C-alpha cells in the first residue's frame, strides 16, 4: 500500500461549482465569496465572517485590527505552525512563547500566567490538532487583564466546546481551508467575530485598502443611472492582496455541505486508531482524543522510538509526519525564546499518522498492524 498522510476529499460537486464560475466568467473576488462568507457565518453561528486567501492572512489581519503599539507582547503557544507567531512579527509585536499542557498539548495556562507582564496585549490560543484549548478558563483571566483573544482554529471546523462554537469564544477566530485541513478551498481562510464593528476595516485590509464589492460594481456598468459612479473608489488605509477568489469559494461552498459527513468519517477513523493501539507497549495517543465530541485535523501518537518507527512505517508505504518542531527552537524565533522545556523535549516523541476522510478501514487496519509489528 501507499497511504497518504493528508488528502483533500474532492468530487463532482466542487467541479460543478467551479464550472458555474467559468460560465459566469467571474473567477476573482465575487458573488461566491459573498455567499461562502454568509454560509460560514450561519454554520458557525457568528455575526461576521470574511474570506481571505489563507489562515496566515486572517491571523495577520486579526492582530492588525486592534492597532496595538509597536513592541507590545502577545502570548502564543510554542507548539503551533509558524503562521501563528509570524502574524505577531508582521504587526511589529513580540511573541512570548508558552509551554504546552502535558496532557492536551494546548497552551499551558499556568505557564501563560507566569509569562504575563504589563506589556502583554493579547493571547493567541491554538486548538492544537483540533482539541480545544480551555477557553472557559482562559477567557475570564484574559478579560480580567484587559487582553484581546484571537483563536487559531486552523485545526478544527465546526466543533462546539461547552455548547459554544470554537472560534466564537475570543474576540476573533481564524480558520484555515488549506488542502490538508478538515475542508479545503485549495488555499484559503476565514476571519470571524461576533463584533462586526471590530472587523469593519477587514474587507479593505484584504484588498489593497479598497472596501468595494467588485461584483456589484461590475453589474453597475450597464446601470442607466449615469450617476452610478461604478468606477469610483477610495483608499483610506494600507491594505494587502489577501482576498479570497470565486474559484476558491466555489470549492468551499461544496466542501461546507460535505463537512459534517467528512468530520464524522474522521471521528470513525480516530476511534479505530484508539481501539487499535490501546495495548501497544511504548505507544500512546498524542492527546486525549474525544472523536465523538470534537473535530480533529490530525491524529498522532507519542512513541519512545519515534524516528525508528517512522522509518519502519515509511518502508511499509505509510506516510507520517511530526507536528511540530516547537517554535521556541526555530532560528527565526530564537531571540524571543523563553523556557518551554516540556514541549521542547516531548516533541521528539510525536508521530502524526494518516488521517483524511477518504482513508479506508483497510488502510487504517494496515497502519495499526504495522505499528504493532514494529520491534
N, C-alpha and C positions, 0 to 999 in steps of 0.2 A: 504493500500500500504506500501511497504518498499523501499524507494527511497535512493539510494546511493549518497554520496556527489561527489565522483570521481569514474571513471571506465574506464579502457582501452578498446578501441574498436578493438577487435581481431577477425580473421576469418580464412578461409581456405587458404588464400594467405600466411599468416605467417607460417602455418603448412607445406605448400608445400615447402617454402624456407628452413625451418628447416630440412625437410626430405632430401633435396639436400645435406645439410651439413652432415647429418648422412650417406648418401650413399657415400659421398666422404671420410668419416671417418676423417674429419678435423673440429674440433669444437673450437679450440683455435684461436690465432691471425693468420689470413689468408686472402684468397682472398676476402671473403665477406666484411671484414673490409676495404680492399683497395677499393672495389667497392662502399661501402657506403660513404667513405670519398670523393671519386670522385663525386658521385651523390649529396652529400650535398654541396660541393663547387659550383657545377653547379646550384643547386637550389637557393643558397644564392647569387651567383654572386661574389664569393670571390676567391682569388688566392690559398689559402691553407686551408685545413680542416683536422684535425687529431682526430680520435676517441679515447675516453678514457672510463673508467668504470663508471664515474659519473661526474656530473657538479661540484661537490666538487673537484674532481681531476683536472678538467680543470681550475678552479679558482686558485687552489694551484700552478699549473704549470705556469699559465698566469702571476702571480706575480713573479714567480721564474726566468723567462727568462730575466728579467731586471737586476737581480743581485743588487738589492738595498742594501745599507749598513744597517746593523742591527740597529734597533732603530728609523729608519725614519718612517714617518706617512703616512697613507692612509685615504682619506675621503671616508666615506661609509654611506649609509642611516641607520638610526636606525630601520626603518620598512623594514625588509628583513629576509629571512631564515638565520639560523646560519652560513651556509657554506660561505656566502659572507664575513663574518667577521673572521671566523676561518681560512680561507685561509691567512688572514693578519697575524694572530698569528703564523701559520705554518712557515711563512717566517721571523719570529722574527721581525716583524714590529708592529707599534702601530695603532690600529683603532681609527679614530676620527669620532664619530657619529654625523650625520647631521639630523636635524629635517625634517619633511615632509611638502610639499606644501599642504595647507589645502584643495585644490580642487582636485588635481590629486593624492595626497599621494606619489608622487615621491619625490626625493631629492629636498629640498628647496634651490634654487640657492643662495638666499641672505644669508641664514644661512651658506651654504657651503663657501661662500666668507668670511664671518665673522670668520670662524674657520680655515681658511688657515693661515699657517705661513711658514717660510722658510724651515722647516723640512719636509713639505709635499712633497711627490714624485709622488703620483698617486691618481686617483679618480676611484671609482667603482660604477657607476650609475646602478640602478636596474630598469628595465621596469616592475614596480610592477603590478601584475595581468595581464600583457600584454599591459598596457597603456604606451606609450613611454615617457621616460624622454626627456626633451627639448634639444636634442643633438645639434641642430643648435645654441643654446645659450651657451651650456656648452663647446663645443669643442674650439671655439675661445679663451675663457678665459683660458682653460687648456693649449692651445698652447702658449699663452702669458706668462704663468707662467712656462712653460717647464715641464708640468706634463704629465705622461702617463695615458691613459684611458683604462680601462678594463670594457666592458659592460657585465653585468649579464643579460642574455637573457633566464633564466630558465622558465619564464612565457610566452614566445612568440616564435613562429617559423614561419617565412615566411612573416612577416609584413614589409611594407615599411613605412618610415617616411620621408615626404617631398621628395619622389621619391627614397630614398636610403634605402637599407635593414638594419633593426636593427641588430646589431652585426658587421656591417662593418663601423660604424661611428668612433669608437675608434681604438686604436692600436690593440686590441684583443677582440674578442667576445666569450662568453662561453654559451653553450646551454645544456639543460637537456632533457634526454629521460627516466626519471624515470616514473613509471607506471601511475602517476596521471597527467602527462604533456600532451600537445596537441598531441604528438605522443610518442610512447614508444619503447624501446628496452628491457624492463623489468627493467633494470637499465642501465644507460649509459650517456655519454655526448660527446660534440664535442667542440674543441677549434679551432677558425678560425682567419685568418688575411689576409690582402692584402699585407703584407710584409713577404714573405716566409723566408727571412733571419732571421726575428725575431723568427720564430718557428723552426729553423734549429736543435735545440737540443731536441725538444719535443718528438720525437719518442724514443730517448734514455731515457729521463726522465720518460716516461710512462712504460718502460720495463727494469727495473733494471740496467739502464745505458748502455744497448746494443742497438745500432741503426742497426738493422738487420731484414730483412724480412724472418721470419721462413718458410713461404710457398715456396718462391723462393728457399730457402736453401734446403728444402725437395725435390724439383724437381731435384736438382743437385746431389742427391745421386746416380742417375744412369747415370750421365754425363760421357761420355767416356774420357773426358779430365781429366787426373789424377792430373792435377794441379788446379782443380776447388777449392780445399780447402774449401769445403762446411761447414766444421766443425769450421772454424776459426772465431773468433770474438775478439773484444777488448772492454774493459770497461774504458772509459775516464772520466766519471763523475758519481756522486752519483744519482741513479735513484730510481724509485718506481715501485710497481707492479700495475700499473694503466691502463693497456691496455684493450681495448675492445676485445671481442672474436667473433668468426664467428657465433655463435648461436644468440647473441645479434644483430649483424649486419644483419643477415638473417631476423630477425623480423623488423629491421629498414628499410631495403630496401622495404619491403611490406608496411610498415606504411607510408613511404615517398610518395609512389604512391597515398595513400589514403588521405594524409594530406590536400590537398585543399578541398576535399569534407567534411572531418571532421571539418575543420575550418569554412566552410560555414554553416554547421549544428549548430555549436556553436553560430555563429552570429545570426541565426534564433531564437535560444532559448533565447539569451540575449535580442533580440528585443521584444520577448514575455514577458519576465520579466519586461522590462522597461515600456511597454504599460500597463501591469497588475498592477503595483504598483504605477503608477504616481499620483493617487488621494488618496493614503492611508495616513492618518494622522500619523505623528511620524515615517514614513519610507521614506528614500530617498536613491538613488543609492550610492554605496560606492565611486564611482568616475565618471567622465564624460565619460561613455562608448560610444564609437563610433564603434559599431559592424560591420558596413559596411566598415569601414576603417582599423581597427586593429584586431589582433588575440589575444584573451583573454583566459588564462588558468583558470581564476576564475571569478565568478560573486558574488557580495555581496551587502549588504545594510548597512546603518547606522540606528540603532534603539535606541530610548530613553530607552526602557525597554528590553535591549539586552538579559539578562540572562533569564528573564521570557518567552520571545518569543522563545528562543532556546529550553527551556524545553517543551513549548507547542508544538512546531513543532516535537520534538522528540516523544511526546505522540501520534502524528499522523503518525509516521513511516517515518518522514522526517529527514535525516541526515544533520547536519550543522557543521560549524567549525568557527574558528576565526584565521585569518591570518594577522598579527602575534602579539604576545606579543613583543613590541619593545625591541631590543637587549640591549638598554641602561638600561633596567630594569632587565636584566638577571644577576644572580650572577657571572657567568664567566666573564662578561664584565664590572662589576661594577667599577673596577679600571680605566677604560677608559671612563666612562660615563660623558657626558657633558650635558649642557642644551638642552633637546629635549622636552620641556614642552608640545608643542601642541600635538604631536603624543602619548606621554605617557598618556595623558588624553583622547584623542579622540578614541584611540584603544579600549576602553571599550564599544564602541557602535557598533563595527564591527561584522557582521554575514556573513559568507560565505555560499551561497546556492548551491544546487546541480547543477552541470554543467559538462556534458560529451556528446560526440557525439551520444551515444545510448539513451539519455533521450528522452522520447516520449512527444508529445504535451499534452497528457492526464496527464502525470506526472507533467509537468510544470504548467498546469492549476490547478492541485491538490495543488501544493505548494502555488501558488498565492491565491487560495481560502482560505487556512488556515492562510496565513498571514493576509488576510482581516478579517477573523473571530476571530482573536486574540483580546481580550479585556483587 
